[in-house]
Amino acid sequence: MLPFLIRKELAQLRRDRKMFPIIFFAPMMQLLIFGYAAVLDVVEVSLVVCDEDHSGASRDLVSRFEGSEYFQPIVYVDDPREIDILMTRGEVGAGLVIPPGFGEALHGGGSTELQLLIDGADSVKASQGMSNAVMIAGAYGQEQLTARLDRMGFELPGMPSLEPRVWYNPELHSRNYMVPAIFGLILVIMTTMLTSMAVVREKENGTLEQLIVTPIKPVHLILGKLLPFVGIGLIQVTVVLAVAVLWFQVPFRGSILLLYLLVVPFLLNTLGVGLLISTVSSTQQQAMLMAMFLFMLPMIYFSGFVFPIESMPGWVQPVTYAVPLRYFLDIIRGIFLRGVGLEVLWFDALALTGLGVVIIGLAVSRFRKTLD
């Protein structure tokens, strides 16, 4: 009886011509869209410069900003008050004011201060722009100090040299970090939506009542509903994995077999949520709204996909342990970027399996009561 139910479910999906592209092409399109949109790399910040010194030193300093990859293009103004106007309009992200006497003070051995104005509306862009400006100005000051000591016949004391080595993502591309996370997000959206709407559609068409009056056991009916979507979820994993590796060139350093193995307990969570939603929804619109606002959005917010868990309030952080996507993000990023195995991911896999058993148990219990 179970094979018959699985064939029936697949036949329904095959007859729905609108559903086929949603199942197989929508994940690929979503990854392409999110992969280009969800990039946190701040390549350049527009900079306005007010040079009130007009000396060789000030022009030399400005040339360092022009030659960097962090500040382009550079706008020049004569009055510092114009910086405020440009920044209020959102035309520039940072402003540099070089005071009068900068070059004279620098070559005379005195101290001088530069003023850096940052548009803090975008905190990520502001923090990176500030750190890059401090780095450029600091390197320029270090060069001037070294040159002055050389002219005076002094040797610069030895200083520690820091040689950074970045592992797992040497280019520091945020896309390598975000695309695997989008992988998990797509699975949440597609499998939860498909499961909840497929069962509710049976209610709307009246075919679920017809199945209830047959001698089919409830457990067979539940498995017949879930197993096809497990297979569809694995197919979607293959499609998204191919796009991530072949199109976006995200490094895949781990075991592909382990990835497919750990996708299964994650699918138990998402399919269980979809089944649970279907038991309390009367229409497909209700199922879609409940899935989106009661499960998907909280799962995205509390999983660490958008906001780092460490930056959340202390009373919120324990809530994240009940979010399956949190563990799956650790798993998929670990397999993709670090190439780790089950010896590292065992806790996430165990937690994901435990949550999956609980969710699928609640969903099956509720679904059986609906059938009764």
C-alpha positions in Angstrom: 0.0 0.0 0.0 2.9 2.4 0.8 4.4 2.2 -2.7 1.0 2.9 -4.2 0.7 6.1 -2.0 4.1 7.2 -3.1 3.3 6.7 -6.7 0.1 8.6 -6.3 1.8 11.5 -4.7 4.4 11.7 -7.4 1.8 11.4 -10.1 -0.1 14.4 -8.6 3.1 16.4 -8.7 3.8 15.3 -12.3 0.3 16.3 -13.5 0.7 19.8 -11.9 2.7 21.5 -14.6 3.1 24.7 -12.6 4.6 22.8 -9.6 7.3 21.1 -11.6 9.4 24.3 -12.3 8.8 25.5 -8.8 10.2 22.3 -7.4 13.3 22.0 -9.6 14.1 25.4 -11.1 13.0 27.7 -8.3 15.8 26.6 -5.9 18.4 27.2 -8.6 17.0 30.7 -9.3 16.8 31.5 -5.6 20.4 30.6 -5.1 21.5 32.7 -8.1 19.5 35.7 -6.8 20.5 35.4 -3.2 24.1 34.5 -4.1 24.6 37.9 -5.8 22.4 39.9 -3.4 23.6 38.5 0.0 27.2 39.8 -0.3 28.7 41.6 2.7 31.9 42.7 1.1 32.4 46.5 1.2 34.7 47.1 -1.7 34.8 50.9 -1.6 33.3 53.9 0.2 32.8 57.2 -1.5 35.0 59.8 0.2 34.9 63.6 0.2 38.1 65.5 1.1 38.5 69.0 2.4 42.2 69.9 2.1 42.7 73.2 4.0 46.4 72.8 4.0 47.2 72.4 0.3 50.7 71.2 1.1 52.8 68.5 -0.5 52.2 66.3 2.6 48.4 66.7 2.4 48.4 65.9 -1.3 50.6 62.9 -0.6 48.2 61.7 2.1 45.2 62.1 -0.2 47.0 60.1 -2.9 47.2 57.2 -0.5 43.4 57.2 -0.2 43.1 57.6 -4.0 45.4 54.7 -4.6 43.6 52.3 -2.2 40.8 50.0 -3.2 38.7 51.2 -0.3 37.8 54.8 -1.1 36.6 55.6 -4.6 35.6 58.0 -6.0 37.0 61.0 -4.1 35.2 64.3 -4.2 37.0 67.6 -3.2 35.3 70.5 -1.4 36.7 73.8 0.0 34.4 74.2 3.0 34.1 71.5 5.7 30.4 72.4 6.0 29.9 71.0 2.5 30.8 67.5 3.8 27.7 67.6 6.1 25.5 68.5 3.1 26.8 65.7 0.9 26.6 63.2 3.7 23.0 64.2 4.6 22.0 63.6 0.9 23.6 60.2 1.0 26.1 61.0 -1.8 29.2 60.2 0.2 30.0 57.7 3.0 33.0 59.4 4.6 34.7 62.8 4.8 38.3 63.6 5.5 39.3 67.1 6.8 43.0 68.0 6.6 43.5 71.1 8.9 45.8 74.1 8.0 49.4 73.6 9.0 49.2 69.8 8.6 52.4 69.6 6.4 54.4 72.1 8.5 53.5 70.3 11.8 54.3 66.9 10.3 57.8 67.9 9.0 58.5 69.9 12.1 58.1 66.9 14.4 54.9 68.2 16.0 51.6 66.4 16.3 48.6 67.0 14.1 45.1 65.6 14.0 43.0 64.7 11.0 39.2 64.7 11.2 37.4 61.7 9.8 33.6 61.8 9.4 31.7 58.6 8.8 28.1 58.0 7.8 27.0 55.5 10.5 23.6 54.8 9.0 25.0 51.6 7.5 27.0 50.3 10.5 28.8 47.6 8.5 30.0 50.0 5.8 30.8 52.6 8.4 33.0 50.3 10.5 34.9 48.9 7.6 35.4 52.4 6.2 36.6 53.7 9.5 39.1 50.8 10.0 40.5 51.2 6.4 40.9 55.0 6.9 42.7 54.5 10.2 45.0 51.9 8.6 45.9 54.2 5.7 46.6 57.2 7.9 48.5 55.0 10.4 50.7 53.6 7.6 51.4 57.1 6.3 52.3 58.4 9.8 54.6 55.4 10.3 56.4 56.2 7.0 56.9 59.8 8.0 58.3 58.9 11.4 60.7 56.4 9.9 61.9 59.0 7.3 62.4 61.7 10.0 64.4 59.3 12.2 66.6 58.4 9.2 67.3 62.1 8.5 68.3 62.6 12.2 70.6 59.5 12.1 68.5 57.4 14.5 67.4 53.8 13.9 63.8 52.9 14.4 63.5 50.4 17.3 62.6 46.9 16.3 58.9 46.3 16.1 57.0 43.0 16.0 55.9 41.8 12.6 52.5 40.2 12.2 52.1 37.8 9.3 48.4 36.9 9.0 47.4 33.6 7.4 43.7 33.1 6.7 42.4 29.5 6.6 39.3 28.1 4.9 38.5 31.4 3.1 41.8 33.0 2.2 40.2 35.7 -0.1 37.8 36.6 2.7 34.9 36.5 0.2 31.6 36.8 2.1 29.9 34.8 -0.7 31.8 31.7 0.4 30.2 32.1 3.8 26.7 33.1 2.7 26.1 30.7 -0.2 26.2 27.6 1.9 23.8 29.3 4.4 21.4 30.1 1.5 21.6 26.4 0.7 19.9 25.7 4.0 17.5 28.5 3.7 16.2 27.3 0.3 15.6 23.8 1.8 13.6 25.3 4.6 11.4 27.4 2.3 10.8 24.7 -0.4 10.3 21.6 1.7 8.1 23.3 4.4 5.9 25.0 1.8 5.6 22.0 -0.4 4.6 19.6 2.4 2.1 21.9 4.1 0.4 23.0 0.8 0.3 19.4 -0.6 -1.6 18.1 2.3 -3.9 21.1 2.5 -4.6 20.8 -1.2 -5.8 17.3 -0.6 -8.3 18.7 2.0 -9.5 21.3 -0.4 -10.0 18.8 -3.2 -11.7 16.3 -0.9 -9.3 13.5 -1.8 -8.0 13.3 1.8 -11.4 12.2 3.1 -11.5 9.6 0.4 -8.2 8.2 1.5 -9.4 8.2 5.1 -12.3 5.9 4.4 -10.0 3.3 2.7 -8.3 0.5 4.6 -5.0 2.5 4.4 -3.2 2.6 7.8 -2.6 6.2 9.1 1.2 5.5 9.3 1.3 4.5 5.6 -0.7 7.6 4.7 1.8 9.8 6.6 4.8 8.1 5.1 3.3 8.2 1.6 3.0 12.0 2.1 6.5 12.6 3.5 8.8 10.2 1.6 8.3 11.7 -1.9 9.3 15.1 -0.5 12.4 13.6 1.1 13.4 12.5 -2.4 12.5 15.9 -3.8 14.5 17.6 -1.1 17.6 15.5 -2.0 17.2 16.4 -5.7 17.0 20.0 -4.7 20.2 19.5 -2.7 21.9 18.2 -5.8 20.7 21.2 -7.9 21.7 23.8 -5.3 25.1 22.1 -4.6 25.9 22.1 -8.3 25.1 25.8 -8.6 27.1 26.7 -5.5 30.2 24.8 -6.6 30.2 25.2 -10.4 28.7 28.7 -10.7 29.8 30.6 -7.6 33.0 28.6 -7.2 32.4 28.1 -3.5 35.1 25.6 -2.2 33.7 22.2 -1.2 36.3 20.5 1.0 34.3 17.9 2.8 32.5 14.6 2.2 29.6 14.8 -0.2 28.3 11.5 1.2 28.3 13.1 4.7 26.4 16.1 3.4 23.6 14.0 2.0 23.5 11.9 5.1 23.1 14.9 7.4 20.5 16.5 5.1 18.1 13.8 6.0 17.6 14.7 9.7 17.3 18.3 8.6 14.5 17.3 6.2 12.8 15.5 9.0 12.5 18.9 10.8 11.3 20.9 7.8 8.9 18.2 6.6 7.6 17.7 10.1 6.9 21.5 10.4 5.1 21.4 7.1 3.0 18.4 8.2 2.2 20.1 11.5 1.1 23.3 9.6 -1.2 21.2 7.4 -3.1 19.9 10.4 -4.2 23.4 11.5 -4.7 25.0 8.1 -7.9 24.8 6.1 -6.6 26.5 2.9 -3.3 26.8 1.0 -3.2 30.5 1.7 -3.4 29.8 5.5 -0.7 27.2 5.2 1.6 29.6 3.3 1.1 32.4 5.8 1.6 30.2 8.8 4.7 28.7 7.4 6.2 32.0 6.6 5.4 34.0 9.8 5.3 31.4 12.5 8.2 29.2 11.4 10.4 30.4 8.6 11.0 34.0 9.7 11.7 33.1 13.3 14.0 30.2 12.1 15.9 32.7 9.8 16.2 35.3 12.5 17.3 33.0 15.3 19.6 30.7 13.4 22.5 33.1 12.9 21.8 33.4 9.2 21.3 37.1 9.3 22.3 38.2 12.8 25.2 36.6 14.8 23.9 34.6 17.7 26.7 36.0 19.9 25.3 39.5 19.4 21.8 38.6 20.6 20.7 39.4 24.1 21.5 36.8 26.7 17.9 35.8 27.2 17.4 35.2 23.5 20.5 33.0 22.9 19.1 29.9 24.6 16.0 30.1 22.2 18.3 29.5 19.3 19.1 26.0 20.5 15.5 25.0 19.5 16.1 26.2 15.9 17.0 23.4 13.5 18.6 25.8 10.9 21.2 26.8 13.5 22.7 23.4 13.6 22.4 22.8 9.8 24.3 26.1 9.1 27.1 24.8 11.3 27.1 21.5 9.4 27.0 22.8 5.9 29.6 25.5 6.5 31.8 23.0 8.2 31.6 20.6 5.3 31.9 23.2 2.6 34.6 25.5 4.0 36.5 23.5 6.7 36.1 20.0 5.3 35.4 18.6 8.8 33.7 15.3 9.4 31.4 13.7 11.9 34.0 13.8 14.6 33.5 17.6 14.7 29.8 17.8 13.6 28.5 15.1 15.8 26.8 17.4 18.3 25.0 19.4 15.6 24.0 16.1 13.9 22.7 14.7 17.2 20.8 17.9 18.0 19.3 18.0 14.6 18.2 14.4 14.8 16.7 14.9 18.2 14.7 18.0 17.1 13.6 16.1 14.0 12.3 13.2 16.0 10.4 15.6 18.3 8.9 17.7 15.5 8.0 14.7 13.3 6.5 13.0 16.4 4.3 16.0 17.2 3.3 16.4 13.6 2.4 12.7 13.2 0.4 12.7 16.4 -1.5 15.7 15.4 -2.1 14.3 11.9 -3.4 11.0 13.2 -5.9 12.9 15.4 -7.0 14.8 12.3 -7.5 11.6 10.5 -9.5 10.1 13.4 
